[in-house]
Amino acid sequence: MLRVMEELTNKPEWWRKVKDDEIAAKWKTEILQMDWKTLVDLWAVFTEPMADAVIAELRAKADLYQETGLIPVMDYSACAIKSDSLMSDALVQRLKAAVAPLEDVPDAAKDWHPGSNNKVLDLVHPSLFPVIYGRTRALPNRTIGVADCLAHAGTGIPLPTLGQKKKQRNPDDRRHRRSTDDQDDIELSTNYQWLPCDVELKDGKATIASYVNNVHPVEHAALYPVIEEFINLALPAWDLVYRWPEEFEFKRMHWDEIYKWECAVPEFCKGECDPKNCPLEEGGVPRPGGGDDNDDDDDDDKGSEGGDGEADKDDEGGNEEDDKESNGGDEEDNKESDVVNDENDNDEDDNDEDDNDDDDDNDDGDDNDDDDDDDEAYENIQAGDAREQWFVRHHTMILPDPDSSAYCGRFAASKLMRSSPSNLFAEALQAQPNPAAPGSPRLQVIVKLASIHLTPSKPQYDGGSWHVEGQLNERIVATALFYYDAHNVTPSALSFRTAANGEQLDEEGFYEQNDERGIERALAIRARGSVLQDIGHVVTSPGRALFFPNLYQHRVGSFRLADPTKPGHRKILALFLVDPKVPVLSTANVPPQQRAWWEREVGADPADLVRRKLPNELREMVLGGVDFPISLQEAKAVREELMAERKILVEDTQSRWDQTEFNFCEH
């Protein structure tokens, strides 16, 4: 259902078409006629009540979109939000103009991200000149703003060294939640921290109150008001994403039991339904040493896995054609017929395409079942999927139907959105340890600008690894991505997954004892596999804004040149929201660390007559002997160390998630 709704909301004027009964009926028919067993897996079905619920939900979301420009997707316990209407053409042109001076530099000055093979161009990157514990200087008792930050460059008191990085884990905690609580299994860096800028909120409007790290407040002053506008666009969506787990989580289906089996071949399934009961003439095989699959065998593995438990093969779909309205064939009458198109699982997002470029993308865990015995391995080799197909043909799983009337009302703008912009993040800001003075609450935002450039000699971007943003001391709770420019590249998408709560299912007894096949069928998980559960993907088309919580792991997929004989690019503005409840060290307290900025300030001081009288050679010697601020060369070396640290974090987190498995015991 999530997949279908994501694809339908990519259609032009979907919010109008879904309310047209003829088009909605056509979409419903197409949904039901799709070969879900081929598109997803052997067990996949899409029922008529599911299709009805999809249409009803999209009609409710259509009203929300027309009123707010926001579309919740991948929404249940948490949510992502997309929008194709937030960015105006005029704002995009202003952003391009403000970014141009960062792009139009000599080739030698271009900052190609390490490990990207000169494909990812960093324009503004938080890994450059971050907080370095034991080196960075801060102003402990006062703050600085955008206007006076340069005058304080190089000043402050060095931050203390926090010691060796420690890994704190709780092996009994199987949930991996990215939250404001100190989860023991999330790693904390004692070496580095990305630097956010402070953003002042007044009457619901954001103003950048301290310099953006790596954006010169004078040379690139034109970029500041543009970034402010994008932050303002992000605020309502961020507020909704932030509040969703506590205020708006919901289920589309409610049940006392997840499923029930309905057996059509009781003559073969004597006492227990299992693919091993498949008769020989339909694909069953005799066991080594005699006998056949129809013999009652109490030693059979009742929990053996069946079918393909993975239900999110995002890069498959149908063919696109037009929906035909009843009044003819003009452009208005063309109605899309393919509900789930064939967008590849190609994810592209600025906050992924760099720090994880050199990570391996084989992160999905080992799906091999080490518990299979020799007999089962032999049978699988001999019979292939024949027994599973027989089981599917003769055993219907009775699943609960979604009740759209019970939850569609929650998508009303009056229920989801704040009554006034001045109330955005109100509760979180009041919960800060030291709330700002009345009338001037502050958020913190980390800014990143990057572009991906492909050429005929380098025609493909390979994507990244599964990860969440940042480390615990950065307290990132949500991301905003603005895909503001693309040329001559294929479509792409951003995939999401998260950890499911297996203990809750086990505790509440929603499933039949030992029926791992049923669990896999009903929930699209591997009963003895990783708790990680694929949620789906969102297409990242040019002009789209995408907002999502740091509860979701996400992955950037590959894309390539549309015309391999010509160059192409994709450009993204990424904004990361720091938890409003837990502010971190920001540029309001850390003066600029860039030596080049400081040198220009020193050179602009007419009172420094002694220094100005020095010959250039002596001047360079004096400046070269200064330990702080930090040179660009050293900053790039620090970035390499920071990236190496985070790569270890990603790999370690991935390993722990993969090793945390569902274990559906008897109850």
C-alpha positions in Angstrom: 0.0 0.0 0.0 2.8 2.4 0.8 4.5 1.6 -2.5 1.4 2.1 -4.5 0.6 5.4 -2.8 4.1 6.7 -3.4 3.9 5.9 -7.1 0.4 7.3 -7.6 1.4 10.6 -6.0 4.1 10.9 -8.6 1.5 11.3 -11.3 0.7 14.8 -12.6 -2.3 16.3 -10.8 -2.8 13.1 -8.8 -4.7 15.2 -6.2 -7.4 16.0 -8.8 -7.4 12.6 -10.6 -7.8 10.5 -7.5 -11.2 12.3 -6.8 -12.4 11.5 -10.3 -14.4 8.2 -9.9 -13.6 7.0 -13.4 -9.8 7.4 -12.9 -9.9 6.0 -9.4 -11.8 3.0 -10.7 -9.2 2.5 -13.4 -6.3 2.8 -11.0 -8.0 0.3 -8.7 -8.4 -2.2 -11.6 -4.8 -1.8 -12.5 -3.6 -2.3 -9.0 -5.5 -5.5 -8.7 -4.4 -6.8 -12.1 -0.7 -6.3 -11.5 1.4 -9.4 -11.1 2.5 -8.8 -7.6 4.0 -12.3 -7.2 6.4 -11.4 -9.9 6.9 -7.8 -8.9 7.5 -8.5 -5.2 7.6 -12.2 -4.3 5.7 -15.5 -4.4 3.5 -14.5 -1.5 2.5 -11.0 -2.5 -1.2 -10.1 -2.9 -3.1 -6.9 -3.2 -6.7 -7.3 -2.2 -9.7 -5.2 -3.2 -10.1 -3.8 0.3 -6.5 -2.7 0.2 -7.1 -0.9 -3.2 -10.2 0.8 -1.8 -8.2 1.9 1.2 -5.5 3.3 -1.0 -7.9 5.4 -2.9 -9.7 6.7 0.2 -6.4 7.6 1.8 -5.1 9.4 -1.2 -8.3 11.4 -1.4 -7.8 12.5 2.2 -4.1 13.3 1.5 -5.2 15.3 -1.7 -6.9 17.8 0.5 -3.9 18.0 2.8 -1.6 18.6 -0.2 -3.7 21.3 -1.8 -3.8 23.1 1.5 -0.2 22.7 2.6 1.8 21.3 -0.3 2.9 18.3 1.8 2.3 14.6 1.2 3.1 12.1 4.0 4.6 9.0 2.6 6.2 5.9 4.2 4.0 6.9 7.1 2.9 4.7 10.0 5.0 4.8 13.3 7.0 7.6 11.7 6.7 9.3 8.4 8.6 10.9 5.5 7.1 13.9 3.6 7.5 14.9 0.0 6.4 18.0 -1.9 6.6 19.1 -5.5 5.2 22.6 -4.9 7.3 24.1 -2.1 10.2 25.3 -4.3 9.1 28.1 -6.7 11.0 28.6 -9.9 12.1 32.1 -8.7 13.6 30.7 -5.5 15.4 27.9 -7.4 16.9 30.6 -9.7 18.0 32.6 -6.7 19.7 29.5 -5.2 21.5 28.8 -8.5 22.7 32.3 -8.7 23.9 32.4 -5.1 25.7 29.0 -5.5 27.4 29.9 -8.8 30.4 31.7 -7.1 31.1 28.5 -5.2 31.0 26.5 -8.4 32.9 28.9 -10.7 36.3 28.4 -9.4 39.5 27.2 -11.0 39.7 23.4 -11.4 42.6 23.2 -8.9 40.3 24.9 -6.3 37.4 22.5 -6.7 36.8 20.3 -3.7 36.0 16.9 -5.0 34.9 14.7 -2.2 37.5 12.0 -1.2 36.7 8.6 -2.6 34.1 9.9 -5.2 36.4 9.6 -8.2 35.9 13.3 -9.0 32.1 12.8 -9.3 30.9 14.5 -6.1 31.7 18.2 -5.8 31.5 19.6 -2.2 30.4 23.2 -2.2 29.5 23.5 1.5 30.3 20.4 3.6 30.0 20.1 7.4 32.9 17.6 7.5 35.3 20.5 6.6 36.3 22.6 9.6 34.1 20.7 12.2 34.5 20.9 15.9 37.7 19.2 16.8 37.8 18.4 20.5 41.1 19.6 22.0 41.7 22.0 19.2 38.6 24.1 18.3 38.2 27.3 20.3 34.9 28.5 21.7 33.5 31.5 23.5 32.1 30.1 26.7 30.2 33.1 28.0 28.8 34.9 25.0 27.6 34.4 21.5 28.4 35.9 18.1 26.3 36.6 15.1 26.7 36.7 11.4 27.8 40.3 11.3 30.6 40.1 13.9 31.8 36.5 13.5 34.9 37.5 11.4 36.1 39.8 14.0 36.3 36.9 16.4 38.1 34.5 14.1 40.8 32.7 15.9 39.7 33.7 19.3 38.2 31.7 22.2 39.3 29.0 24.6 40.3 25.6 23.3 37.8 22.9 23.9 39.0 20.1 26.2 40.0 16.7 24.8 37.2 14.3 25.6 39.4 11.2 25.6 39.2 8.0 23.5 36.0 7.3 21.6 34.0 4.7 23.5 31.3 2.3 22.3 28.5 1.9 24.7 26.0 -0.9 24.0 23.2 -2.7 25.7 23.0 -6.2 24.3 19.5 -6.6 25.8 18.1 -3.7 23.8 17.1 -5.0 20.4 15.6 -1.8 19.2 17.7 0.7 17.4 16.0 4.0 17.9 17.5 7.3 16.8 16.1 9.5 19.5 16.9 12.2 22.0 17.5 9.5 24.7 21.0 8.2 25.3 20.6 4.8 23.6 23.6 2.7 24.7 24.0 1.1 21.3 24.5 4.4 19.4 28.0 5.6 19.1 29.2 8.9 20.3 32.2 10.7 18.8 34.7 12.3 21.3 36.8 13.5 18.4 34.5 15.6 16.1 31.2 17.3 15.7 29.5 18.9 12.8 28.8 22.6 13.4 25.2 23.9 13.0 24.2 27.5 12.7 21.7 29.0 15.1 18.3 29.9 13.6 16.2 32.4 15.4 12.4 31.9 15.3 10.2 34.9 15.5 6.5 34.6 14.8 7.2 31.3 13.0 9.8 32.8 10.7 13.4 31.7 10.6 16.4 34.0 10.5 20.0 32.7 10.5 21.5 34.1 13.7 25.1 32.8 13.4 27.3 32.1 10.4 26.9 29.0 8.3 30.0 26.9 8.6 32.1 27.2 5.3 29.8 29.9 3.9 31.7 33.2 4.1 29.3 35.9 5.5 30.7 38.6 3.2 31.9 36.9 0.1 28.9 34.7 -0.1 26.4 37.0 1.7 23.8 36.4 -1.1 23.5 32.8 0.0 22.3 33.5 3.5 18.8 34.9 2.8 18.3 32.1 0.2 19.2 29.4 2.8 16.9 31.1 5.2 14.0 30.7 2.8 14.7 27.0 2.4 14.8 26.6 6.2 11.4 28.4 6.4 10.0 26.0 3.8 11.3 23.0 5.8 9.9 24.1 9.2 6.3 22.9 8.9 7.4 19.5 7.4 10.1 19.1 10.0 7.7 19.9 12.8 5.3 17.2 11.5 8.0 14.7 11.1 9.3 15.5 14.6 5.9 15.1 16.3 4.7 12.1 14.3 6.0 9.2 16.5 4.4 10.6 19.6 1.2 12.2 18.2 0.3 10.7 14.9 1.5 7.1 14.6 -1.2 4.7 13.4 -2.0 1.3 11.9 -3.9 0.7 8.7 -4.9 -2.7 9.9 -6.0 -3.9 13.4 -6.1 -7.5 14.4 -6.3 -10.0 17.3 -4.3 -12.4 15.1 -2.1 -11.3 12.2 -3.5 -14.1 10.0 -5.2 -17.4 9.7 -4.5 -20.2 7.2 -7.3 -21.7 5.0 -6.3 -25.2 3.7 -7.9 -26.6 0.5 -6.1 -29.9 0.6 -6.7 -31.4 4.1 -6.2 -34.9 2.5 -2.5 -34.0 2.1 -2.0 -31.8 5.2 -2.8 -34.2 7.9 -2.4 -32.3 11.1 0.0 -29.7 9.8 0.1 -27.6 6.6 3.6 -27.6 5.1 5.1 -27.4 1.6 6.7 -30.8 2.3 3.2 -32.3 2.0 3.3 -31.5 -1.8 2.5 -34.8 -3.7 5.1 -36.2 -6.0 3.0 -35.6 -9.1 3.0 -31.8 -8.4 6.7 -31.4 -7.7 7.3 -33.1 -4.4 10.4 -35.3 -4.1 11.2 -38.4 -2.1 13.5 -38.0 0.8 17.0 -39.5 0.6 16.8 -43.0 1.9 13.2 -43.6 0.9 9.7 -42.3 1.7 8.1 -39.3 0.2 6.9 -35.9 1.2 3.5 -37.1 2.1 4.7 -39.4 4.9 3.8 -38.1 8.3 7.2 -37.2 9.7 7.3 -35.7 13.2 10.9 -34.8 12.7 10.2 -32.4 9.8 11.4 -28.9 10.5 8.2 -27.2 11.3 9.8 -23.8 11.2 11.6 -24.2 7.9 11.5 -21.0 5.8 9.5 -20.8 2.6 9.3 -18.5 -0.3 11.2 -15.2 -0.5 10.6 -13.3 2.7 11.8 -10.1 1.2 8.9 -7.9 -0.1 10.5 -4.7 -1.2 12.2 -5.2 -4.6 11.8 -1.6 -5.5 13.4 -1.6 -8.9 10.6 -3.6 -10.6 7.3 -2.4 -12.0 5.0 -2.1 -14.9 4.9 0.0 -18.1 3.6 3.5 -18.2 0.5 4.3 -20.3 -2.2 7.0 -20.2 -5.4 6.9 -18.2 -8.3 7.7 -20.5 -11.1 9.9 -19.3 -14.5 9.4 -20.7 -14.6 12.7 -22.7 -11.9 12.1 -25.2 -8.2 12.0 -25.8 -6.7 15.5 -25.2 -4.0 16.1 -22.7 -6.4 16.6 -19.9 -8.1 13.3 -20.8 -4.9 11.3 -20.6 -4.9 9.3 -17.4 -1.9 7.2 -16.4 -2.5 3.5 -16.4 0.7 2.2 -14.8 0.4 2.5 -11.1 3.8 1.2 -10.0 6.3 2.4 -12.6 9.7 0.9 -13.2 11.8 3.5 -11.3 15.0 1.8 -10.3 15.9 1.6 -6.6 18.3 4.4 -7.5 18.6 6.7 -4.6 20.3 10.0 -4.8 20.6 12.5 -2.0 23.2 15.0 -1.2 23.6 13.9 2.3 24.5 10.4 1.2 26.5 10.8 -1.9 29.7 11.8 -0.3 30.5 10.5 3.2 29.5 7.0 2.2 30.9 7.0 -1.3 33.6 4.6 -0.5 31.5 2.3 1.6 30.5 -1.0 0.3 26.9 -1.2 -0.7 26.4 -4.8 0.3 24.8 -4.0 3.6 21.6 -5.9 3.5 22.8 -8.8 5.7 23.2 -12.5 5.0 19.9 -14.1 4.2 21.2 -17.6 4.3 19.5 -19.9 6.8 22.3 -21.7 8.6 19.7 -24.0 10.3 18.7 -25.8 7.0 19.6 -29.5 7.4 21.1 -31.7 4.7 17.8 -33.2 3.8 16.1 -29.8 3.2 19.1 -28.6 1.2 18.8 -31.7 -1.0 15.1 -31.2 -1.5 15.5 -27.6 -2.4 18.0 -28.4 -5.0 15.8 -31.1 -6.5 12.4 -29.4 -6.2 13.2 -25.8 -6.5 10.1 -23.7 -5.7 7.6 -26.3 -6.8 6.5 -27.2 -3.3 6.2 -23.6 -2.3 4.1 -22.9 -5.4 1.9 -25.8 -4.5 1.5 -24.6 -1.0 0.6 -21.1 -2.2 -2.0 -22.5 -4.6 -3.8 -24.6 -2.0 -3.4 -22.4 1.1 -5.0 -19.1 1.5 -3.8 -16.7 4.2 -6.7 -14.8 5.6 -5.4 -11.4 6.5 -7.1 -8.4 8.2 -8.5 -5.8 5.9 -7.5 -2.1 6.3 -10.2 0.1 7.6 -9.7 3.5 5.9 -12.7 5.0 7.7 -10.8 4.6 11.0 -7.7 6.5 10.0 -8.2 8.7 7.0 -9.6 11.5 9.0 -6.2 12.0 10.7 -4.9 13.5 7.4 -6.9 16.7 7.8 -4.7 19.7 7.9 -6.5 21.0 10.9 -5.3 17.9 12.8 -1.8 17.6 11.6 -0.6 21.1 11.2 0.0 23.8 13.8 -2.7 26.4 14.2 -0.1 29.1 14.0 3.5 29.2 12.6 4.6 30.7 16.0 3.8 27.3 17.6 6.3 25.3 15.5 8.4 23.2 17.9 6.8 25.0 20.8 7.0 22.0 23.2 10.5 21.0 22.2 11.9 24.5 22.6 10.4 24.9 26.0 12.0 21.6 27.0 15.5 22.9 26.3 17.9 22.9 29.3 18.4 26.6 29.0 15.5 28.0 26.9 16.2 31.1 25.0 14.7 34.4 26.1 11.0 34.8 25.4 10.3 35.8 21.9 13.7 34.5 20.5 13.7 30.7 20.6 16.4 29.1 18.4 16.7 26.0 16.3 20.0 24.6 15.0 20.6 23.6 11.4 23.5 22.0 9.6 23.9 23.1 6.0 25.3 21.1 3.1 25.5 21.8 -0.6 26.9 19.3 -3.1 26.5 18.3 -6.7 27.2 15.1 -8.6 28.8 15.4 -12.0 28.9 12.6 -14.5 30.8 12.6 -17.8 31.0 10.2 -20.8 34.2 8.7 -19.2 32.5 8.5 -15.8 28.8 7.8 -16.7 27.5 6.3 -13.5 27.1 7.2 -9.9 27.1 4.0 -7.8 25.2 5.1 -4.8 25.9 4.7 -1.1 25.3 2.5 1.9 22.5 2.3 4.4 23.0 4.8 7.2 21.4 7.4 9.5 22.8 10.9 9.7 25.6 12.0 12.0 26.6 10.7 15.4 24.9 11.0 18.8 26.7 14.2 19.8 25.2 16.0 16.7 21.7 15.1 17.7 20.3 15.1 14.2 16.6 14.2 14.2 15.5 15.1 10.7 16.7 15.8 7.2 15.4 18.1 4.4 16.6 17.5 0.9 15.9 20.0 -1.9 16.6 18.5 -5.4 17.0 21.9 -7.2 18.7 21.0 -10.4 19.3 18.0 -12.6 20.4 17.6 -16.2 20.9 14.5 -18.4 20.7 11.9 -15.6 18.3 9.0 -15.2 15.6 9.1 -12.5 16.5 8.0 -9.0 14.9 7.4 -5.6 15.8 7.3 -1.9 15.1 4.0 -0.1 14.2 3.7 3.6 14.2 0.9 6.1 14.1 0.6 9.9 14.2 -1.9 12.7 10.9 -3.6 13.6 10.0 -4.6 17.1 10.0 -8.4 17.2 9.6 -8.6 20.9 6.2 -6.9 20.8 4.9 -9.4 18.3 6.1 -12.3 20.4 4.8 -10.9 23.6 1.3 -10.3 22.3 0.9 -13.6 20.5 -0.4 -12.4 17.2 0.8 -15.4 15.2 0.5 -19.2 15.2 3.2 -21.0 17.2 6.2 -22.1 15.1 4.7 -20.8 11.9 7.7 -18.8 10.6 6.4 -19.1 7.0 3.2 -17.2 8.1 5.2 -14.5 9.8 7.3 -14.0 6.7 4.2 -13.9 4.5 2.3 -11.5 6.6 5.0 -9.1 7.6 7.5 -9.3 4.7 10.3 -10.2 7.1 12.5 -13.2 7.6 11.4 -14.9 10.8 15.0 -15.8 11.8 16.6 -12.9 9.9 17.5 -9.3 10.7 15.0 -7.1 12.4 15.6 -4.5 9.6 12.5 -4.1 7.5 12.3 -2.4 4.2 9.8 0.4 4.1 10.0 1.5 0.5 11.5 4.3 -1.7 10.6 7.8 -2.7 11.4 9.1 -6.2 13.7 12.1 -6.0 12.8 14.1 -9.1 14.0 17.6 -9.9 12.0 20.2 -8.0 11.1 17.8 -5.2 11.6 18.4 -1.5 11.9 15.5 0.8 11.8 15.4 4.6 12.4 12.3 6.8 13.3 11.4 10.3 16.6 10.1 11.4 14.7 7.1 12.8 14.9 5.7 9.2 18.0 4.3 7.6 18.2 5.6 4.1 20.3 4.6 1.1 21.4 6.5 -2.0 21.2 4.3 -5.1 22.9 4.5 -8.5 22.0 6.6 -11.5 23.7 7.3 -14.8 23.8 9.6 -17.7 20.6 9.6 -19.8 22.6 10.4 -22.9 26.0 8.7 -22.4 27.7 11.0 -24.9 27.0 14.2 -22.9 27.8 15.3 -19.4 25.1 15.5 -16.7 24.6 16.6 -13.1 22.4 16.5 -10.0 22.4 19.2 -7.4 21.1 19.1 -3.9 20.7 21.3 -0.9 20.6 19.3 2.4 19.6 20.7 5.8 19.9 18.7 9.0 17.8 19.6 12.0 19.4 19.3 15.4 17.0 18.1 18.1 15.2 21.3 19.4 15.2 19.8 22.9 19.0 19.2 23.0 21.1 22.1 21.5 24.7 21.4 20.7 27.8 23.5 20.2 27.1 25.8 17.3 28.7 28.7 15.3 27.1 31.1 17.8 29.8 29.9 20.2 32.6 28.8 17.8 34.3 31.6 15.9 35.3 30.8 12.3 38.2 28.3 12.2 39.1 28.9 8.5 42.6 30.4 8.4 41.9 32.0 5.0 39.0 33.9 6.5 41.2 35.1 9.4 44.1 36.1 7.1 41.8 38.3 5.1 40.5 39.9 8.2 44.0 40.6 9.5 45.0 42.0 6.1 42.0 44.3 6.2 43.0 45.8 9.5 44.5 49.3 8.8 45.7 49.5 12.4 48.1 46.6 11.9 50.8 48.9 10.5 53.7 46.8 11.7 52.4 43.7 10.0 51.5 45.7 6.8 55.1 47.0 6.6 56.5 43.4 6.6 57.7 42.1 3.2 55.5 39.4 1.8 58.1 36.7 2.5 58.2 37.6 6.2 54.5 38.0 6.4 54.0 34.5 5.1 56.5 33.2 7.6 54.6 34.9 10.4 51.3 33.6 9.3 52.7 30.2 8.6 53.8 29.8 12.1 50.3 30.4 13.5 48.8 27.2 14.9 45.2 28.4 14.8 43.0 29.1 12.9 43.2 25.9 10.8 44.6 25.8 7.2 42.6 24.2 4.4 45.2 21.5 4.0 44.9 20.5 7.6 41.1 20.7 7.4 41.1 18.3 4.5 43.3 15.9 6.5 40.8 16.2 9.5 38.0 15.5 7.1 39.6 12.2 6.1 39.9 11.2 9.7 36.3 12.2 10.4 35.1 10.2 7.4 37.1 7.1 8.5 35.5 7.4 12.0 32.0 7.6 10.5 32.6 4.7 8.1 33.5 2.5 11.1 30.3 3.7 12.8 28.2 2.9 9.7 29.7 -0.6 9.4 29.5 -1.3 13.1 25.9 -0.2 13.3 25.0 -2.2 10.2 26.7 -5.3 11.7 24.8 -5.0 14.9 21.5 -4.5 13.2 22.1 -7.5 10.9 23.0 -9.6 14.0 19.9 -8.6 15.8 17.4 -11.1 14.6 13.7 -11.9 15.0 13.3 -14.9 17.3 9.7 -15.9 17.4 9.6 -18.4 20.3 6.8 -20.4 21.6 4.2 -18.6 23.7 
